[in-house]
Amino acid sequence: MTMSMEQIHRIKELQLQEKGAYQIAKELGLDPKTVRKYMKQEDFSPRLPVPVSKPSKLDPYKPTIDAWLLQDAKNRYKQRHTGKRVYDRLVKKFPEFNCSYPTVNRYVTAFRQRQHLSKKGYLELQWHPGEAQADFGECDVIVNGVRRVTKYLVVSFPHSNAGFVQCFLGETAECLCQGLMDVFYHIEGVPSRLVIDNATAAGRRIGELVRLTQLFKRFQAHFGFEITFCNPNSGHEKGNVENKVGYARRNYMVPLPSKVSLHEWNTELFELCDLDNSREHYKKGVPICELFEKDKEAMRALPNAPFESCRYGHVKTNGYGKFILDGKHTYSSSPLYADREIIVRIGAHFIEPLDEAGDVISRHEREFGTERTDTVDWLTMLDQLIVKPGAWRNSLMRSQMSYEVRDYMDEQDRSGLRQALRLMKDLSNQYGLDVAVTSIQEAIVRKRTQGIEVNAAVVAARIAHYGLDTPGEPGPDMSQYDVLLPAFGGEVHGPQ
């Protein structure tokens, strides 16, 4: 018989009144043996609860359920058993199964709670000044009006909690090295040690062995930092940067950034990071930028020589002077280099085919992604059109021009067309193709066809330096002259 503390307390009160076991039992309606037991007991300290295991109709099926739930650990989260799915499978597998769904669901919940409690805790790591962590995140950015999937590199310093972010269209070795280098030069130092979780961009992990790419080996040797890879399935070893990846997405990428170029966005990202690093450290109660000074003191100096974050590859051009990279992205070199093998410089942001002397033939923004692309450098096409102006009417460049420019060029004879194309090339070399085409169009629209070379050059300079629609600067203040003039008469008379 289980006694409540109120009953036990009453027994002890009557015992203090020197009543015997039979008297107390008769008064309280209890068994004398039970009363005698509690009269003898002296220690009433709270006892550790002992779980009572009761037989259950589910017992014969628990090994089967355990096996299913243990297998779930190898599957995706959304493809794991729910309590309802376990119940349905048991009903189907065992015709004699007669347990209720709540019984099954309670057991599944308890099993998962036990599994969670059995997981190993994380060891809190101490990070020294000058040590950094790096990782990539993914977000969308509107670049020049087009929504692009981007990979942003985050470099964080756990000692101070300072973080720096740079955005790329891909997650290659070139992007990793370029991003790290941009951060190093921005903070004017090189971390003593860099920790990353895997070798996706830096190399390949085969078991416990990490094979670095040639580019990353060169990058590490050039800047002289130590590299450490996290243990497999141990992303918590760089938890600071993983938190920073989420922090950067929430604070810098919402709402979607809309920029003319990634270069502009990356410049602004450094400004945002510097501003964010002025806030107080979440734990140490000191501004992050002050703690970061300790990081900088422990960093290595920047190398004297610059580093080119690129690799070189041999490609074969087709009859149009074009070549393919990554199996799906087509770029132009020049028709002069058709059906030849050339060397290409492959960087994080740009692709540059080179001639025999190593000079750049054309320059393209690097494309990433699974969709096929075809990128043309119009300047190399201009070179060919200047030599062969008769190809103008069937050229891709003509189809890209405005109606005003197209009609004007179509009206020219061979000599005039060559002269107009050469003007476009000269202005492009000085101001860029967009400014060149716009300036020629403005000169045409304003009916300044006489001396179009001079007019277009003036418009191009205005666009490049001030903007076409920027109002002119006000002239000198003439109001003082109005004060000196008499109210009427129109003359200023000297003393008589």
C-alpha positions, 0 to 999 in steps of 0.5 A: 500500500502506497502512503501519502505524506499526509498519512505518514505525517499523521502517523508520526504526530500520533507516535509523538503522543506516545500512542501504540501501533494498534491505536494509530491503526484503529484511529486511521483505519490502517494496517498495524504492520504498515503503521509499525513500518512508518513508526520505525522509519527515520529517513524521509529524504526525497528519493531519486525517482525510478522509472517503472517499466510496465509491460506493453502490447507494443513490446514484441514490435519494438525491435522492428520499430527501432530498426526502421528509426535507426535507418532514418538517420541515413535518409534525408530529413523529409524522407524519415518515418513519422509516427503515422507511417510507422503505425501504417507499416506495422498494421500492414506487416503484422496481421495480428497487430492490435496496438493503437496509433497513440501508443505507437506515436508515443514510442516513436517520440520517446525513441527520438528523444533518447537518440537526441540525448545520446548525441555527443556535445560539442567542445567549446574551442578557443580561437586565437587572434589572427585565426580565420574561418571561411565558407560559402553561402548562396543567395539571389542578387539582381545584377544589371536588371537580371536575377542571378544565383550567386555564391558569397564568400564569408571570412570571419575571425572568431576572436573578434567576431569580425566578418567580411563578405564578397559575392561571386557567380560561382564557387570555384578555386578561382572564386575562392582565391579571389575572394580571400585575396580581396579580403586580405587586401581590404583588411591589410593583412593575412590570417595566420591560419584559415579553417574551412569545412571541406575542400570543394573549391580548394581541392578534393577530399578522399577519405582523410586525405585532402588534395589541394588544387594547383591554384590553391597551393600556389595561393597558399604559398604566395600568402604564407598562411596555414590551412586546416580542414574540419573533420568530416561531418564536423561543421561545428568546428567552424561554427563562427563562420556558419553563423556569419553566413546566415547573418550576412544573408539576413542583413545584407541580402534582404531585400534582394540587392540590385546593382549594376555589377558585382564589382559595385556590390562587392565594394558596397559589401565591404562598406557594410561589413566595416559598419557592422564591425563597429557594433558591440561584441555579443559576449565580450561587451567591447566593439568588434572593431577594437577586438579586431585590432588584436586580430590584425596584430597577429596577422602576417604581412601582405606579400610584396608581389601581387597574385593573379587568381586565375588558371590557364587552359588551351582551347580550340576555336571554331570557324568564327573564332569562338571557344567553349568552356565548362562544356556549355559556355561559348565565348568569342576571341576574334575571327582572326583566330578562327580554327586555332588553338589558343590559351585562355586566362580563366579568372573568377570574374573574367575570361580572356583569350590571349594571342601568341604574345600573351596579350588579351584578344577579348575580355568577357564576364565569366558565365556560370550555371547549367544553361548554355550561353554565347558571349561576344566581344563586340570590339573584336567584331569591329576590327573585322568590320573595319577590314571588311565593311561589306559584311556590316548588313549581315553582322550580329553587331548591326542587329544590336544597334538602335534604329537611328545608328543602324539607318545612319550606317546603312546610308554610308558608302564603303568609305563612310561606313569604315570611317564610322566603324573606326570612330565607334572603335576609337570611342569604345577604346576610350569610354567603352562600347555602350558610351560609344554607341550612345554618343553616336546615336545622340549626335545622329538624333540631334541632326549633327551629321556634319562633323559627327566625329567631333560631336560624338566625341564631345557627347561621349566625354559628357556621358563618361564624366557628367552624365548625358542628362546632368544639368549644366553648372550655374554661371557666375552670380550677375545680381551685383551688376543689377544693383549697380545699374540705375532703376531706369535709363540704362547708363551708369554715370560717374561723379560730375 
